[in-house]
Amino acid sequence: MNNQNIISFSISELREKNPDAPGIVHNGCFISLPEYDNQNRSVLFNYPCRINAYFIMICESGSADININLNEYRISENSILIHKPNNILQMIGTNEARGYLLGFEENLLQQVDINVRGLGPVLLQVLEEPVLHVTPEESRQLQGLIRSIADEIAKAREMPFFEEILRSYFSLFLYKLCSIVSKDRKERPSVESSAKSRNEEYFHRFMQELSLHYKNERSVGFYASQLCITPKYLTTLIKKVSGHSAADWIDRYVILEAKNLLRYSSMSIQEVAYYLNFPNQSFFGKYFKHQTGMSPSAYKMQQRSDEA
């Protein structure tokens, strides 16, 4: 790859760059069904890329190995993978995988009648473990809704109230998915539920700010000021909600970006250091080695060796 950064696409741009890949695109939404050519479909994600959209993959049969943020996941029958905007996604292998794929951009959420704020805690649940295992009946219900959306797009573009019908199906799908994801949460004891909800909201806001500023800001104090709380309080609540400190999350974001740039881009180590707002290559090298146990150059050589 000759890009200077990890490629980032909208859904329409993804289709433009992969015109032969099967699927239906309409108004910030992308759908692919099992009967479409699975081999061509994988072309969409052959290389590491950021897709500025949510993607929900429901595996009907077979399996697929997918790399998200340098973590490898396998989806198989009756499992769901949820990809969120700004994650780095790559398809690394399929074993006769067949399934359903629904992608939608953030602006589509703004067009439907749905409680987006209420979805926050549910999305947090899949933040670190994006693969969900569901019952065959739950899988069939979600598959049926995706097929209904695809049918509406393919056959009813000229029908009265087409957009309203489409948004209703989409709302129904999201609520059904969130209901399934939330099922386990309801079985857990709701101790200090209001405090937990407040902490989760802070955590959600912290992660939003981090995704926007991690390239330039690495201090806990900066993010605490963005949330109008003290650094100590931010550290305490982030640890309580996620099991990791705020500083840990900051370092993980920076190192993730550094690893991907070193592995996939044509940037030199010095260019990566400046891109991530380090004062110089030496400072970046010490930071990287402290976090990973190896120098940037050693990491880059290791990845080339693994790919040879």
N, C-alpha and C positions, 0 to 999 in steps of 0.2 A: 504494500500500500504506500502511495506517495503522498497521502494527505498529511497536512501539518497538524491535524487534530483528529480526534475520533469523530467520524461522520455523524451528523445529526440530521434527521429527516422529520418532516411532517408526513401525514398519511398520503397526501397528494404527491409530495416529492418522492416518496418511496415507490409509488406506482410509476411515476415518470421515469425513474432510474431502473425499474424492473418491469417493463411493459409486457414481457412474456409470462410473468408470474400470474397465476389465476387468482381471481377474487373480484368482489363487487365493491366499488367505492362510491359513496354518496354523502355529501354534506359532512365531512369530517369523520365518516364511519367506513370501516373496511371489514368485509366478511369473506371467509373462505370455508367451504364445506368439504366433507370427506370425499365426495365423488370427484372433486377437482384433482388435478395431477399433483400428487404430493411431492414428487421429485422437483417439479418446477417451483412449487411453493417454497421449498427450502432455500431457493435462490435469494429470497427476500432477506434472509438473515445469515448468509454465508460468512459475512465479515462483521467484525465488531462495529456496532453503530448505536447511536442514541436515537430513539424514536420518541418524538414529542407527543406521545399518546399512551393511553392504557391499552394493553393487549391481554385478552383472556383466551387461553388455549384449553380446550376440553378434549382430552384424549378418548377416542372411542375404542381403538384397538392398537396393538403394537406398542412401541415406546419411542421416545426421542430424548436425546441428551442436549440440554441447553445451558449455556454459560451466561449467568447474570452477575455483573460486577465481580468477575473472576471467580465466582462460586458456581460449581457445576450441579445441575439438577436433572433428575430424570422424571419424565411424566409417562405414565402408563395408563392402562384402562381404568376409567372412572377416577381420574385425577385431573386437577385443574391447575394451570400455572397462570399467575397474575403478574404481569409486567407493568410497572409504573413509569411515568415520564421521568426522564433523566437517568434511568438505569442504562447500563451498557449491556446490550443483548447480542448473542451470537449462537446460531444453531451449529452444534459440533458433531452431530450424528443422529441418524434415524434408523429404527429397526421396524420397517413396514408400518410406520406410524400413520394412523388415520384419525382425523378428528375435526373439530370445529374451531375456528379462529374468529374472534370479534375484536376489532380495534376501534377506539373512538378517542377523539381529541377533547381537550378540556372544554372548548367552547360548546361542544354538544351537550355537556352536562348543564350548561347555562340555559339551554333551550328547552329542557324537559322539566316536567313538574315533579321534582324530587328534592328531598331534604339533604342537600349536599353536606351541610354541617353535621348532620347525624351520621353520615358515612365515615367521618374522620376516625372514630375509635375502631371501626371495623377494618379500615385500611391499615391502621397501625398493627393489627393482629397479623397481617401478612407481610409486614415490613422486612422482617429478617428471614422468614420461611415462606416464600411465595408459592409453594406447592401445597395444594389442599387435596385430601382424599375424601371422596363423597360416596354415597350409596349409588347403586345402579339407577334407582328411581330418580334421585336428585340429578344425576348426570343426564338422564333422558329428558327431564323437564327443561333443563337449561339448553340442551341441544335443540329441543323443539322450539324454544323461543328464538334462538339464533336463526333457525331455518325459517321461522315465520317472518323475521325481519328481512332476511334475504329474499323471500318470496314477494314481500311488499315492494321492495326496491326494484326487483326484476320485472314485476308484472303490472304494478299499479301506479307508475309515475304520473299518468295522466288522469287518474281517478280523483273525484272530489275528496277533499280532506286527507289527501295522501300524507302530507307532512304530519298532520295531527295524529293519524293512525300510527305512523312510524314512531313518533315520539312516545306514544302510549305503550307500544310494544317494548321500546327501549327502556322506559321507566319500569315496566313490569319485570324485565330481565334483571335490571340492577337491584330492584327490591328483593327478587327471588334469590339472587346470588348473595346479597348481604344477609338475608334470612338464614341461608345455609351456613355462611361463615360465622354468624352470630350464635349458632346453635350451641356450640361448646361453651361460649361465654356465659350463657344463661344457666349452665349447670354448675358454674363456679360460685362459691360464696360471695355475696356482694357486701363485703366488709368496707366501711367507709366509702360507699359508692360515690357520694358527691365529691369527696376529696380526690378520689381516684380519677373521676371524670375531669376534674379541674387540672390535675397533673398531666393527664393524657393530652388535654388541649394545649398545655404549655409545651409538651414534648412534640406535638404535631407542629406547632408554630416554630419551635426551635429547628426541627428538621427542614421546614420550609426555608427558613432564613439561612441555614447551613448550605442547602442546595444552591442558593443564590450567591453566597459570599465566600465559600470555602477557598476559592482560588486566591483571594486577597486578604482574608481575615482568619487568623488562627487563634485568637485569644478568646477565652471564655467570657471575659469582660465585655467584649464587643457584642456578643450574642445576648448576654444578660441585659445590656442597655437597650437592645432592639426589643426585648420583651418587657422592659421597664421593671426588672427585678434585680436583686443583687446576684453577683457571681456565685456566692456560697449557696444561695437558695436554688439557683439554676442547677448547680452541680448535684445538690441533694435530691431534687425531684427527678432529674433525668436518670440518675442512678436507680432511684426507686422504681421508675416506670420500665426502664429498659435493661437494667442490670449492668449498664456501662456508664461511665461518667461522660459529661459533656466534652471534656478534653479528649477522651477516647474516640468519641464520634467524629470530632474535628480531624484528628489524626487519621482515622480510617478513611474519611472522604479524600483527604489530601493524598494519602498513599495509594488509594485506589486509582485516582486520576494519574498519579505519577507512574504507576505500574503499567497502565494502559498506554500512556504516551511512550514510555520506554519500549514497550513490546510491539506496538502496532503503528506508531507514527514515524515520520522521517526526522523528527526533531533530534538534535544533539542533546547531550545531558545538560549543557549550559542553557540551551533554549528551553528545555523543560523547567529548569530552575527559575528562569526569568518569567516564564509563563505562569508558574505557580507563586510568583511574587516573593521568591527568596532573594536575598541581597546578592548572592553570588553562588557559583557552582559548589564551592567548598562547604558552605553552610548547608546547602541542599543535600550534599553527599553525607554529611554527618547526621542530619535529620533522618534521611532515608535508611542509613545503616542502623541507627538507633531503633527504628521502628521495625525493620525487616531482618536485621542480622547480616545483611550483605550490602556492598556498595552498589550504586546505580549501574556502574559498568559491569560488575559481576552479574547482576540481575539480568541485564540486557544480553550478555553472552550466554547465560543459562537458557534464556528463552529461545535464542537462535539455535542452540544445541538441541533443545527439546523438539524444535520444529524441523530439524534437518532429517 
